[in-house]
Amino acid sequence: MTLFQSSAYCAMFASLTISGAFAQISTINSAVYSPRQYNDVPGATLTVVSNYPSLISFKEQNVSKPTGFANRDAWHFSSNSGASPFLFGSTDYFTATMTVTLTGNPISPRKEAGFVFNNPLNDGGEFIVNTDGHEVVAFGGFLPFYAFPRTFQSGDTVTLGITYFRDSNGKNAIIYSANCLQSPPLEFSNLEQGVIDGTSIGGYLQIEKSATIATNSGQAVFQHIGISGPDQDFDGVPDALDACPSTPPCSLVDAAGCSIDQLAPCEGPASGGSWKNHGQYVSSVAQAVNEFLAEGVISQTQANAIMSAAGQSPCGSKK
């Protein structure tokens, strides 16, 4: 099983009202659609499904022609019910996530899909998967380059995430996530030192034409689309509300952004010191498990498994 055949993490974003830049981001309520941004094969058949934020789909069939390059179809976040794209500024910090399922038939010529940044000056960059290179990669425009392991296969579902934020150096930075992997924070090096004012952000499908394969086709399905305030650990709780920053990727967390391991660490209480004994550790885990059950974060079966593992662990035992 490859990385991108594993189940994607489920943390999505609640609707929140936070002061500052997110006051603007929180107005996003829809998507605007731009079919055929590239239209090199106008005779191809395009099918669009538009049901933001649960599902957006582009399907291109018979992308075949002796000349030209590709067909590209895109959508962008909107705050006015899809009348026009929301235009991000350099201080509009955010986290955006979505699952992407890209299928190519055949896998070459290239089919690619993922996040796209468009701005008034040039191509703002892409964070995508592709069928022939098996890549999960961010590149182009003002985006810092980063590549995850080349394990993507046509038809895999991948959860892609982007967090744009101001780091401790006072610089604009970005973190990319792909399922349970994350890039380190990467500072921007373009002249504007971040997202260029007037940039629109969304998703796209691009299919390179084939001169010889009449049935050259592909589809991109975008689901569980979410955007909220910056969330550097991608646990679904924005940084401004996160009591436990730096939660390990794909961890289940409570409403405060804390995992059970963070609430009841093996090495000792979260407040400091050491466990008096193994029983104290197990009791702390039980308290966290009951909290997670009450919030509906875990099932009773999961709770039983966690308690069984805690009971068998050496945590809190005297050496």
Backbone bond lengths (Angstrom), bond angles and torsions (degrees), N, CA, C in turn:
res aa  C-N    CA-C-N  psi(-1)  N-CA   C-N-CA  omega(-1)  CA-C   N-CA-C  phi
1 M - - - 1.466 - - 1.526 109.88 -
2 T 1.327 116.93 127.73 1.454 120.28 179.93 1.515 110.55 -84.13
3 L 1.323 115.31 167.54 1.465 121.09 179.01 1.510 111.17 -51.32
4 F 1.333 117.86 -45.00 1.455 121.09 -171.93 1.518 113.02 -88.84
5 Q 1.355 116.78 5.69 1.446 120.03 168.75 1.522 110.64 -95.77
6 S 1.321 116.46 -9.76 1.459 119.66 176.01 1.516 109.56 -73.15
7 S 1.330 116.49 159.14 1.466 119.42 -178.27 1.513 110.57 -70.45
8 A 1.325 115.41 137.34 1.466 120.36 -178.92 1.518 109.74 -75.19
9 Y 1.318 114.93 150.33 1.458 117.63 179.07 1.519 110.20 -69.08
10 C 1.310 114.49 153.67 1.460 119.98 -166.34 1.519 114.76 -101.89
11 A 1.314 117.57 0.59 1.475 117.89 -174.20 1.519 110.08 -69.17
12 M 1.285 116.28 116.34 1.457 122.23 173.38 1.521 107.89 -115.67
13 F 1.290 116.79 176.24 1.441 120.21 -168.09 1.523 112.85 -105.55
14 A 1.344 115.56 134.57 1.461 121.19 174.82 1.515 109.43 -80.12
15 S 1.335 115.53 159.52 1.462 119.36 177.00 1.519 108.67 -78.82
16 L 1.329 115.89 117.84 1.457 121.80 -174.41 1.519 110.25 -127.28
17 T 1.315 116.78 152.36 1.453 121.83 173.14 1.510 108.21 -117.90
18 I 1.331 117.10 110.76 1.452 123.65 -176.84 1.516 107.29 -124.84
19 S 1.317 117.33 140.72 1.456 121.00 -179.66 1.516 110.50 -66.44
20 G 1.338 116.96 163.20 1.456 121.06 178.25 1.514 111.27 91.67
21 A 1.343 114.80 -151.56 1.456 119.90 -173.48 1.519 112.33 -59.86
22 F 1.345 116.99 -33.48 1.458 118.02 -177.45 1.522 112.63 -66.30
23 A 1.329 117.61 -17.13 1.461 119.56 174.75 1.519 110.33 -57.04
24 Q 1.337 116.73 -32.81 1.462 119.94 175.98 1.525 111.15 -81.66
25 I 1.325 117.49 -44.32 1.462 121.34 -178.67 1.522 110.35 -58.03
26 S 1.326 116.68 -35.27 1.461 120.18 -176.53 1.524 112.99 -67.82
27 T 1.330 118.35 -10.05 1.459 120.35 177.38 1.527 112.02 -81.50
28 I 1.336 117.76 -10.45 1.472 120.59 179.27 1.518 109.02 -63.56
29 N 1.340 115.96 126.16 1.456 120.07 -174.08 1.516 114.10 -138.61
30 S 1.338 116.93 6.62 1.456 118.42 -171.36 1.523 109.74 -169.12
31 A 1.326 114.57 -171.86 1.468 120.91 176.61 1.516 109.16 -136.22
32 V 1.324 115.04 149.53 1.458 121.42 173.23 1.525 107.32 -111.01
33 Y 1.315 117.25 140.87 1.463 121.60 -170.88 1.525 110.51 -109.17
34 S 1.342 114.65 137.85 1.467 121.36 -179.62 1.522 108.74 -129.02
35 P 1.320 118.47 74.89 1.465 119.88 177.90 1.522 110.52 -67.29
36 R 1.312 114.33 144.77 1.455 122.13 176.02 1.529 112.68 57.31
37 Q 1.321 116.51 51.01 1.469 119.26 167.91 1.521 109.45 -59.65
38 Y 1.328 116.01 -40.21 1.466 121.80 164.96 1.522 105.18 -108.46
39 N 1.319 116.31 135.30 1.468 120.11 -175.90 1.514 109.37 -136.39
40 D 1.338 115.93 52.18 1.456 120.45 -177.21 1.525 112.77 -73.98
41 V 1.351 116.67 -19.29 1.467 120.09 177.13 1.535 107.36 -125.87
42 P 1.323 117.18 76.80 1.473 120.38 -175.63 1.514 113.56 -63.85
43 G 1.345 117.51 -19.63 1.463 120.56 -179.86 1.513 113.99 -79.91
44 A 1.344 117.47 -7.43 1.464 120.20 177.59 1.523 110.08 -67.76
45 T 1.328 115.90 158.34 1.462 121.64 -179.78 1.520 109.87 -98.46
46 L 1.326 116.55 123.79 1.452 122.16 -179.39 1.529 110.14 -112.69
47 T 1.345 115.22 130.46 1.460 121.53 175.11 1.523 108.46 -121.17
48 V 1.331 116.99 126.82 1.466 122.51 -177.86 1.519 109.65 -118.36
49 V 1.331 115.96 131.34 1.465 121.88 170.54 1.522 106.63 -114.55
50 S 1.334 116.83 124.44 1.460 120.95 -175.33 1.526 109.67 -123.74
51 N 1.322 115.47 101.40 1.460 120.62 179.05 1.532 108.58 -141.74
52 Y 1.338 115.43 59.29 1.460 121.37 179.44 1.530 109.43 -62.30
53 P 1.351 119.55 138.95 1.461 128.17 2.57 1.521 114.15 -98.38
54 S 1.350 116.78 4.93 1.467 118.17 -173.80 1.520 112.95 -79.22
55 L 1.344 117.13 -35.43 1.469 118.61 -176.97 1.518 110.93 -160.15
56 I 1.322 115.31 128.95 1.463 123.57 168.03 1.523 106.36 -129.02
57 S 1.322 116.45 136.10 1.463 119.75 -178.67 1.522 110.31 -139.44
58 F 1.343 114.65 137.25 1.458 122.23 169.61 1.524 107.98 -120.26
59 K 1.317 116.46 131.42 1.467 121.06 176.34 1.518 108.65 -130.72
60 E 1.337 115.75 121.69 1.471 122.01 178.49 1.522 108.48 -113.13
61 Q 1.334 116.90 128.06 1.459 122.07 179.38 1.525 110.63 -121.88
62 N 1.317 114.81 144.30 1.459 122.35 176.22 1.528 111.87 61.48
63 V 1.336 114.47 50.51 1.467 120.63 178.55 1.525 107.23 -86.51
64 S 1.306 115.47 78.47 1.461 121.40 -173.96 1.523 110.13 -138.41
65 K 1.354 114.32 131.13 1.459 120.52 -178.77 1.532 107.48 -169.71
66 P 1.314 118.85 145.14 1.476 119.88 -178.37 1.517 113.41 -64.31
67 T 1.322 117.72 -30.38 1.461 120.66 -176.13 1.527 110.24 -121.77
68 G 1.343 116.17 172.20 1.447 121.21 179.23 1.518 111.99 96.14
69 F 1.334 116.19 -176.46 1.469 120.88 -175.72 1.523 112.82 -121.21
70 A 1.337 117.71 -60.58 1.461 118.98 -171.49 1.520 111.62 -162.87
71 N 1.321 115.26 165.47 1.462 123.11 165.37 1.520 107.84 -108.00
72 R 1.334 116.73 138.47 1.467 121.48 177.08 1.523 109.11 -132.90
73 D 1.344 115.10 134.26 1.457 123.09 177.73 1.519 108.12 -125.52
74 A 1.333 117.59 137.86 1.460 120.24 -172.99 1.524 111.59 -139.51
75 W 1.329 114.47 159.00 1.461 122.12 167.60 1.524 107.70 -132.71
76 H 1.324 116.74 154.72 1.457 121.32 179.76 1.527 109.90 -137.53
77 F 1.327 115.46 148.23 1.463 120.38 176.09 1.529 110.13 -57.40
78 S 1.341 114.98 143.61 1.460 121.41 -179.63 1.528 108.87 -138.64
79 S 1.337 115.98 148.70 1.465 120.57 176.81 1.522 112.29 -114.05
80 N 1.338 116.18 8.55 1.467 119.27 -178.71 1.527 111.29 -131.25
81 S 1.332 114.24 45.66 1.470 121.97 175.89 1.516 113.09 59.95
82 G 1.341 115.65 32.84 1.450 120.46 174.23 1.507 115.67 87.19
83 A 1.339 118.02 8.75 1.465 119.68 179.71 1.522 111.72 -71.52
84 S 1.340 117.12 -34.47 1.458 121.16 -179.50 1.531 108.73 -158.54
85 P 1.343 118.02 159.64 1.457 120.01 -179.56 1.529 112.07 -69.15
86 F 1.323 116.37 147.59 1.460 121.25 169.23 1.515 107.63 -72.60
87 L 1.336 118.11 130.55 1.458 122.35 -177.80 1.526 109.26 -101.94
88 F 1.330 115.81 113.70 1.456 122.41 -177.69 1.521 110.20 -80.49
89 G 1.330 115.46 144.89 1.448 121.84 172.52 1.515 110.75 -105.71
90 S 1.309 116.63 173.18 1.462 121.26 -175.21 1.524 112.96 -66.05
91 T 1.341 118.09 -19.04 1.462 120.76 179.67 1.527 112.21 -112.08
92 D 1.325 117.21 15.65 1.465 120.85 173.87 1.526 108.37 -87.79
93 Y 1.316 116.51 84.65 1.459 121.69 -174.88 1.528 109.66 -81.69
94 F 1.335 115.89 145.53 1.462 119.34 -171.10 1.525 110.80 -162.34
95 T 1.322 114.77 166.33 1.462 123.10 162.90 1.521 107.41 -124.84
96 A 1.315 116.91 131.41 1.463 122.31 175.90 1.519 108.77 -125.49
97 T 1.327 116.82 137.37 1.459 121.21 177.26 1.519 109.68 -136.91
98 M 1.320 115.47 156.62 1.458 121.46 173.01 1.517 108.30 -166.91
99 T 1.319 116.08 155.16 1.457 119.69 169.70 1.522 108.17 -92.33
100 V 1.326 115.40 141.88 1.463 121.83 -179.66 1.525 108.65 -127.07
101 T 1.310 116.09 126.24 1.461 121.61 173.33 1.518 107.28 -117.80
102 L 1.320 116.30 110.96 1.463 122.78 -177.45 1.526 108.85 -111.18
103 T 1.323 115.33 126.90 1.459 121.12 179.09 1.519 109.14 -125.45
104 G 1.320 115.99 132.44 1.450 120.89 176.94 1.514 111.30 -122.35
105 N 1.312 116.60 135.96 1.468 120.94 178.21 1.524 109.26 -136.26
106 P 1.360 116.47 95.59 1.463 128.62 1.71 1.533 110.55 -81.44
107 I 1.351 116.83 -179.33 1.465 119.25 -178.59 1.522 111.88 -74.87
108 S 1.325 117.57 -18.63 1.463 122.77 176.15 1.522 108.59 -130.22
109 P 1.336 120.08 134.19 1.462 129.10 8.94 1.527 112.56 -61.50
110 R 1.318 114.86 164.38 1.460 122.48 -170.49 1.525 112.94 -62.46
111 K 1.336 113.02 136.48 1.462 122.60 165.34 1.519 106.49 -116.97
112 E 1.331 117.81 136.90 1.458 121.17 179.52 1.517 109.65 -141.99
113 A 1.343 114.74 151.14 1.457 119.93 -178.75 1.519 109.42 -157.95
114 G 1.331 115.74 152.22 1.452 120.36 178.42 1.517 110.36 156.16
115 F 1.344 114.97 -153.63 1.461 120.91 178.40 1.523 110.80 -75.25
116 V 1.330 115.76 146.31 1.457 120.78 175.08 1.519 108.94 -136.27
117 F 1.317 116.42 140.62 1.468 124.25 175.72 1.520 107.02 -115.12
118 N 1.318 116.97 124.61 1.465 121.60 175.99 1.521 108.84 -121.60
119 N 1.330 117.19 134.91 1.462 120.42 -177.76 1.524 110.36 -138.95
120 P 1.330 117.17 168.74 1.471 119.79 -175.10 1.524 114.29 -66.93
121 L 1.348 118.49 -18.33 1.461 120.46 -174.15 1.516 113.11 -93.24
122 N 1.328 117.05 -42.35 1.466 120.46 -175.42 1.525 108.77 -168.61
123 D 1.332 115.53 -173.91 1.461 120.67 173.16 1.526 108.32 -62.71
124 G 1.314 117.45 123.45 1.458 120.29 -176.23 1.508 114.89 -83.37
125 G 1.326 117.50 -11.16 1.451 120.76 178.09 1.518 112.98 118.66
126 E 1.335 115.22 166.59 1.456 122.64 -178.33 1.531 110.14 -138.51
127 F 1.321 116.26 149.32 1.460 123.03 170.08 1.518 105.72 -127.28
128 I 1.346 117.51 108.03 1.461 121.10 -161.13 1.523 113.16 -140.98
129 V 1.334 113.16 170.78 1.457 122.86 162.06 1.524 106.94 -115.40
130 N 1.346 116.04 155.44 1.464 118.90 174.35 1.520 110.38 -141.01
131 T 1.335 115.01 156.95 1.464 120.05 -170.39 1.521 113.94 -82.07
132 D 1.330 117.41 -40.75 1.462 118.22 -173.42 1.516 113.19 -86.61
133 G 1.342 117.97 -31.33 1.462 120.71 178.44 1.512 113.14 -90.98
134 H 1.350 116.48 -8.38 1.469 122.42 179.65 1.526 111.08 56.52
135 E 1.333 115.89 32.42 1.462 121.00 -173.05 1.521 112.62 -95.99
136 V 1.319 114.71 151.99 1.458 124.41 164.31 1.520 103.98 -126.61
137 V 1.333 117.15 104.71 1.458 119.54 -163.53 1.526 111.19 -149.85
138 A 1.336 115.53 143.77 1.462 122.72 173.21 1.524 108.06 -110.34
139 F 1.320 116.86 134.44 1.459 119.94 -175.38 1.521 109.93 -164.35
140 G 1.319 115.75 168.49 1.454 122.72 170.12 1.516 114.31 84.43
141 G 1.329 115.28 158.24 1.452 121.85 175.94 1.509 112.66 54.07
142 F 1.327 116.92 -133.65 1.465 121.02 -177.80 1.528 112.87 -91.56
143 L 1.356 118.22 -2.13 1.457 119.77 -176.24 1.528 111.89 -73.56
144 P 1.332 118.82 133.77 1.466 120.33 170.61 1.524 109.41 -61.97
145 F 1.322 116.07 138.07 1.471 121.10 -178.62 1.520 110.33 -73.76
146 Y 1.345 115.66 139.95 1.460 120.39 171.32 1.524 108.54 -158.59
147 A 1.341 116.86 138.40 1.461 122.22 179.49 1.523 110.07 -125.01
148 F 1.318 115.96 130.92 1.453 122.53 171.90 1.530 108.74 -88.36
149 P 1.350 118.61 171.36 1.469 120.10 178.08 1.519 111.78 -55.77
150 R 1.338 115.72 143.52 1.467 121.21 -177.00 1.531 110.12 -82.66
151 T 1.308 116.42 76.92 1.460 120.36 -178.35 1.518 113.13 -121.51
152 F 1.331 117.70 3.93 1.460 119.53 -178.72 1.522 110.98 -69.94
153 Q 1.330 115.10 136.62 1.453 121.48 175.37 1.527 108.78 -122.65
154 S 1.314 116.65 147.73 1.449 121.32 177.50 1.528 110.29 -52.73
155 G 1.332 116.34 127.02 1.453 121.07 -179.81 1.512 114.60 98.01
156 D 1.345 117.78 -12.84 1.465 120.35 176.40 1.531 110.40 -66.71
157 T 1.315 115.92 147.20 1.465 120.91 172.13 1.522 108.56 -102.52
158 V 1.321 115.59 125.59 1.462 122.21 -176.31 1.519 108.76 -123.33
159 T 1.337 117.02 135.46 1.456 120.27 171.33 1.524 108.09 -92.34
160 L 1.329 115.66 114.09 1.453 122.19 177.25 1.524 109.53 -100.88
161 G 1.329 116.01 140.37 1.451 120.62 178.10 1.511 112.05 -139.98
162 I 1.321 115.83 149.11 1.463 122.81 177.46 1.517 108.31 -135.11
163 T 1.324 116.81 129.27 1.459 121.27 170.18 1.519 108.75 -118.13
164 Y 1.320 115.71 122.66 1.468 123.39 177.88 1.521 106.93 -110.76
165 F 1.335 117.21 123.85 1.466 120.33 -171.41 1.529 110.33 -155.25
166 R 1.328 115.70 170.57 1.464 121.41 173.39 1.513 107.67 -98.69
167 D 1.354 116.70 124.77 1.459 120.12 -174.84 1.527 111.40 -86.80
168 S 1.342 115.89 -177.25 1.463 121.12 -175.73 1.521 112.91 -68.77
169 N 1.340 117.01 -14.00 1.467 121.27 175.73 1.524 112.08 -88.09
170 G 1.332 116.21 1.39 1.459 119.83 -176.62 1.511 112.96 77.24
171 K 1.349 117.41 17.21 1.462 122.34 -178.96 1.525 109.87 -105.50
172 N 1.322 116.17 149.58 1.452 120.16 171.96 1.523 109.05 -74.20
173 A 1.327 116.31 133.40 1.460 121.26 -175.39 1.519 109.52 -141.10
174 I 1.324 115.11 168.18 1.464 121.26 -178.43 1.521 109.06 -139.46
175 I 1.329 115.82 145.85 1.461 122.96 171.24 1.517 107.19 -124.03
176 Y 1.332 116.97 132.20 1.455 122.27 175.64 1.528 109.03 -102.67
177 S 1.318 117.02 145.34 1.462 120.69 173.31 1.518 109.52 -130.77
178 A 1.324 115.35 145.39 1.458 122.45 176.24 1.521 106.92 -139.97
179 N 1.324 116.11 107.49 1.457 121.87 -172.18 1.524 109.83 51.48
180 C 1.304 119.06 -117.42 1.470 120.62 -174.89 1.523 112.66 -101.15
181 L 1.312 117.31 22.05 1.459 121.52 175.45 1.521 109.53 -116.86
182 Q 1.332 115.86 148.82 1.458 121.25 177.07 1.519 109.91 -136.29
183 S 1.328 115.38 145.85 1.456 120.55 172.39 1.521 108.92 -77.85
184 P 1.322 118.10 161.85 1.471 118.85 168.06 1.517 109.14 -70.42
185 P 1.329 118.48 163.86 1.469 119.48 173.03 1.527 110.03 -60.93
186 L 1.322 116.41 131.40 1.460 122.33 -177.43 1.523 109.09 -121.53
187 E 1.332 116.70 119.08 1.465 120.38 179.71 1.526 110.60 -78.30
188 F 1.327 115.62 149.20 1.461 121.30 179.42 1.523 109.96 -77.21
189 S 1.322 116.17 143.95 1.461 120.73 -179.63 1.523 112.15 -121.17
190 N 1.351 117.67 5.02 1.464 119.11 178.36 1.528 110.45 -72.21
191 L 1.301 116.32 167.84 1.464 121.58 -176.90 1.524 111.43 -56.30
192 E 1.331 116.39 -36.97 1.466 120.77 -177.61 1.527 112.16 -83.09
193 Q 1.341 117.06 -7.93 1.464 122.62 177.52 1.527 112.92 58.71
194 G 1.337 116.26 41.01 1.449 119.50 177.49 1.517 111.49 153.74
195 V 1.330 115.59 -164.19 1.462 120.98 177.22 1.526 109.04 -62.75
196 I 1.318 117.19 129.81 1.459 121.81 -179.30 1.519 109.59 -74.83
197 D 1.329 116.59 133.75 1.461 121.40 179.17 1.530 110.29 -52.93
198 G 1.330 115.84 135.10 1.459 120.77 -179.97 1.510 114.16 91.25
199 T 1.333 117.46 12.25 1.462 121.51 -179.81 1.526 110.87 -81.30
200 S 1.316 116.26 137.01 1.463 121.39 170.89 1.526 108.27 -103.22
201 I 1.328 116.12 147.33 1.463 121.86 -174.79 1.519 109.02 -130.69
202 G 1.317 116.40 138.84 1.465 120.26 178.50 1.507 110.85 -172.04
203 G 1.330 115.84 -143.70 1.458 121.34 -179.27 1.513 110.79 -133.03
204 Y 1.332 115.83 163.31 1.466 118.53 -178.97 1.521 111.69 -153.95
205 L 1.318 114.48 159.89 1.470 124.22 169.34 1.515 107.56 -121.55
206 Q 1.317 116.15 132.56 1.465 120.64 174.91 1.520 108.90 -129.99
207 I 1.336 115.76 131.85 1.458 122.10 179.19 1.517 108.55 -125.62
208 E 1.321 115.84 118.58 1.461 119.63 175.82 1.521 109.00 -71.97
209 K 1.306 115.77 140.93 1.463 120.67 -178.26 1.524 110.30 -70.18
210 S 1.325 115.40 157.41 1.463 121.87 171.12 1.518 108.43 -118.15
211 A 1.312 115.20 136.07 1.467 119.21 178.00 1.520 111.71 -82.47
212 T 1.346 116.74 -16.08 1.468 119.40 -171.87 1.526 114.27 -122.76
213 I 1.334 118.24 -20.60 1.472 120.91 -176.42 1.528 108.49 -102.34
214 A 1.319 115.96 102.51 1.468 120.60 -174.64 1.524 112.27 -64.34
215 T 1.348 116.68 -28.93 1.468 120.50 -176.00 1.529 112.62 -95.91
216 N 1.323 117.87 15.35 1.465 121.69 180.00 1.535 110.45 -53.91
217 S 1.337 116.56 117.13 1.463 120.99 -171.87 1.525 111.39 -144.99
218 G 1.330 115.66 166.11 1.462 120.93 176.72 1.508 110.95 -167.99
219 Q 1.326 115.45 162.29 1.457 121.27 179.74 1.513 110.31 -145.50
220 A 1.324 116.57 140.73 1.464 122.82 173.11 1.514 107.93 -123.06
221 V 1.346 115.10 128.14 1.460 121.69 177.77 1.529 107.74 -116.52
222 F 1.324 116.13 120.23 1.468 122.77 179.06 1.529 107.47 -106.71
223 Q 1.341 116.68 124.76 1.459 120.54 -178.55 1.527 111.08 -133.56
224 H 1.333 115.03 164.64 1.472 121.77 176.30 1.535 110.48 51.66
225 I 1.306 116.07 48.62 1.459 121.44 -177.60 1.525 109.12 -77.13
226 G 1.324 117.05 127.63 1.449 120.65 -178.99 1.514 111.91 -141.86
227 I 1.322 116.13 147.17 1.462 120.83 175.10 1.524 107.84 -143.30
228 S 1.338 116.04 136.34 1.454 121.59 -176.08 1.516 108.43 -153.92
229 G 1.331 116.46 -170.70 1.452 120.37 175.72 1.518 111.15 -67.33
230 P 1.343 118.29 164.75 1.467 121.30 -176.74 1.520 112.51 -53.73
231 D 1.325 115.52 134.81 1.459 123.47 -178.25 1.526 106.64 -139.04
232 Q 1.317 116.89 85.61 1.459 120.91 -168.91 1.517 114.04 -66.66
233 D 1.336 118.34 -23.28 1.461 118.73 177.45 1.530 112.35 -101.32
234 F 1.338 117.90 5.58 1.465 123.03 174.28 1.532 112.59 54.06
235 D 1.329 116.84 36.80 1.465 118.72 179.51 1.524 112.58 -96.29
236 G 1.332 117.37 3.91 1.450 121.32 178.50 1.505 114.43 91.86
237 V 1.342 118.06 -2.58 1.462 122.53 178.03 1.527 107.72 -116.16
238 P 1.338 119.41 113.71 1.464 121.32 -178.10 1.518 112.08 -55.46
239 D 1.327 115.51 150.27 1.468 121.74 -176.91 1.525 112.45 -51.18
240 A 1.328 117.11 -37.92 1.458 120.86 -176.46 1.521 112.65 -64.08
241 L 1.338 116.96 -19.45 1.465 121.35 -177.93 1.522 112.70 -117.44
242 D 1.330 117.76 1.82 1.467 122.38 -171.54 1.527 111.44 -86.96
243 A 1.331 116.46 113.74 1.464 121.40 179.01 1.520 112.15 -79.80
244 C 1.316 117.34 -15.29 1.464 121.81 -178.31 1.524 109.35 -131.86
245 P 1.338 118.08 79.19 1.467 119.53 178.24 1.517 111.01 -66.26
246 S 1.313 115.24 162.00 1.477 122.48 177.64 1.517 112.52 64.78
247 T 1.328 117.38 34.64 1.463 120.11 172.16 1.520 109.19 -63.62
248 P 1.338 119.10 135.15 1.465 120.62 179.37 1.522 111.81 -56.79
249 P 1.335 118.45 145.45 1.462 121.55 -177.97 1.528 112.32 -54.25
250 C 1.318 115.17 142.06 1.465 124.47 175.16 1.520 113.63 70.40
251 S 1.329 118.21 12.96 1.457 120.32 176.41 1.529 110.50 -76.27
252 L 1.324 115.87 143.99 1.460 120.30 170.35 1.520 108.03 -79.58
253 V 1.329 116.57 136.16 1.465 120.46 -176.35 1.522 110.24 -130.73
254 D 1.346 114.21 160.74 1.453 119.78 175.01 1.520 109.84 -85.79
255 A 1.338 116.24 -173.67 1.459 120.21 -176.36 1.519 112.65 -63.64
256 A 1.339 117.41 -20.39 1.463 121.44 179.05 1.521 112.40 -91.75
257 G 1.330 118.05 0.46 1.458 121.33 178.37 1.512 114.44 85.74
258 C 1.319 118.13 21.87 1.468 121.97 -178.07 1.524 110.65 -110.12
259 S 1.329 115.76 136.47 1.453 120.92 174.41 1.526 109.67 -86.20
260 I 1.320 117.19 167.27 1.463 120.52 177.54 1.520 110.30 -62.84
261 D 1.338 117.57 -38.18 1.468 120.59 178.56 1.525 111.56 -64.78
262 Q 1.329 117.41 -30.32 1.462 120.12 177.71 1.529 111.65 -78.65
263 L 1.325 116.60 -31.92 1.457 120.15 178.37 1.528 111.70 -76.86
264 A 1.330 115.96 -31.90 1.467 120.96 -179.21 1.528 109.29 -135.35
265 P 1.329 117.42 73.70 1.470 120.33 -178.06 1.526 111.69 -66.53
266 C 1.311 116.57 145.56 1.461 120.80 179.45 1.525 111.65 -60.99
267 E 1.325 117.13 -35.35 1.464 120.69 -173.32 1.522 113.78 -76.55
268 G 1.337 117.46 -14.41 1.460 119.43 179.06 1.509 111.47 154.67
269 P 1.331 118.69 168.80 1.460 121.20 -178.39 1.524 112.28 -55.64
270 A 1.316 115.71 147.15 1.462 120.41 179.50 1.518 111.52 -60.14
271 S 1.325 116.66 -26.56 1.465 120.89 179.19 1.520 113.23 -77.27
272 G 1.326 116.61 -9.17 1.456 121.31 178.82 1.517 112.57 116.40
273 G 1.338 115.78 164.55 1.448 121.11 178.98 1.516 112.44 86.70
274 S 1.328 116.56 -161.75 1.456 122.39 -177.45 1.524 109.83 -123.41
275 W 1.320 115.67 158.01 1.457 119.91 173.99 1.522 109.46 -68.54
276 K 1.326 116.23 139.54 1.461 119.80 177.44 1.520 111.04 -66.31
277 N 1.319 114.55 -35.85 1.464 120.64 179.81 1.528 108.75 -165.18
278 H 1.316 114.92 177.22 1.458 120.35 -178.53 1.528 111.13 -63.42
279 G 1.311 116.46 -36.53 1.461 120.47 -178.95 1.515 112.70 -62.14
280 Q 1.345 116.87 -37.52 1.457 119.73 178.99 1.518 110.46 -64.60
281 Y 1.338 116.22 -39.90 1.463 120.17 177.28 1.523 110.48 -62.09
282 V 1.335 117.02 -48.59 1.467 120.73 -178.75 1.523 110.39 -61.48
283 S 1.323 117.30 -38.13 1.460 121.05 178.22 1.523 111.32 -63.24
284 S 1.333 116.90 -39.71 1.464 120.92 178.80 1.522 110.78 -66.54
285 V 1.338 116.66 -40.61 1.465 120.17 176.89 1.528 109.62 -62.31
286 A 1.331 116.61 -42.82 1.464 120.63 -179.27 1.519 111.36 -60.94
287 Q 1.328 116.58 -39.12 1.464 120.14 178.29 1.527 110.82 -62.96
288 A 1.347 116.63 -43.74 1.458 120.68 178.51 1.526 111.32 -66.22
289 V 1.326 116.54 -40.94 1.462 120.78 179.45 1.522 110.77 -61.89
290 N 1.310 117.63 -42.60 1.460 120.89 178.91 1.530 111.11 -63.28
291 E 1.321 116.10 -37.07 1.462 120.68 176.47 1.523 110.42 -63.45
292 F 1.331 116.65 -45.16 1.460 120.80 -179.61 1.528 111.26 -64.99
293 L 1.330 116.29 -37.25 1.463 119.81 176.83 1.519 110.67 -64.11
294 A 1.321 116.27 -44.21 1.458 120.73 -178.87 1.522 111.78 -62.80
295 E 1.340 116.82 -34.28 1.468 120.92 -179.90 1.530 112.32 -83.83
296 G 1.345 116.49 -6.79 1.454 119.81 -179.18 1.505 114.07 76.98
297 V 1.338 117.39 18.43 1.469 121.16 -178.76 1.522 110.78 -76.06
298 I 1.331 117.23 -35.13 1.457 122.03 -179.60 1.523 109.65 -128.42
299 S 1.327 115.19 160.88 1.457 121.24 176.75 1.523 110.05 -91.39
300 Q 1.317 116.71 170.42 1.458 120.25 177.32 1.525 110.62 -63.86
301 T 1.327 116.83 -36.70 1.468 120.39 177.66 1.524 110.69 -62.04
302 Q 1.334 116.86 -44.00 1.463 120.03 177.19 1.519 111.07 -64.50
303 A 1.338 116.47 -39.99 1.457 120.25 179.10 1.522 111.00 -61.06
304 N 1.323 116.64 -43.27 1.463 120.40 179.19 1.523 111.46 -61.96
305 A 1.339 116.12 -40.22 1.467 120.21 -179.86 1.522 111.01 -66.53
306 I 1.346 116.65 -40.45 1.468 120.25 179.78 1.528 110.43 -65.29
307 M 1.325 117.04 -42.69 1.458 120.31 -179.99 1.526 111.41 -67.13
308 S 1.325 116.71 -36.06 1.466 119.91 177.36 1.528 110.62 -64.33
309 A 1.350 116.04 -42.82 1.463 119.90 178.98 1.525 111.12 -65.49
310 A 1.334 116.85 -39.01 1.462 120.14 178.71 1.519 111.10 -64.36
311 G 1.329 116.02 -41.95 1.451 119.65 -179.98 1.510 113.54 -64.35
312 Q 1.336 116.64 -31.83 1.466 120.61 -178.60 1.536 112.47 -88.74
313 S 1.320 116.93 -8.94 1.465 119.85 -176.99 1.522 110.87 -76.82
314 P 1.343 117.47 161.08 1.467 120.58 176.60 1.527 112.94 -86.62
315 C 1.333 117.50 2.15 1.464 120.93 -174.25 1.535 111.15 -58.87
316 G 1.316 116.37 128.46 1.440 122.14 179.79 1.506 114.82 85.43
317 S 1.324 117.18 -9.33 1.468 120.22 179.71 1.507 110.88 -74.89
318 K 1.299 116.90 144.71 1.464 121.23 178.19 1.531 109.41 -79.35
319 K 1.310 115.17 135.11 1.462 120.10 178.98 1.518 110.99 -79.06
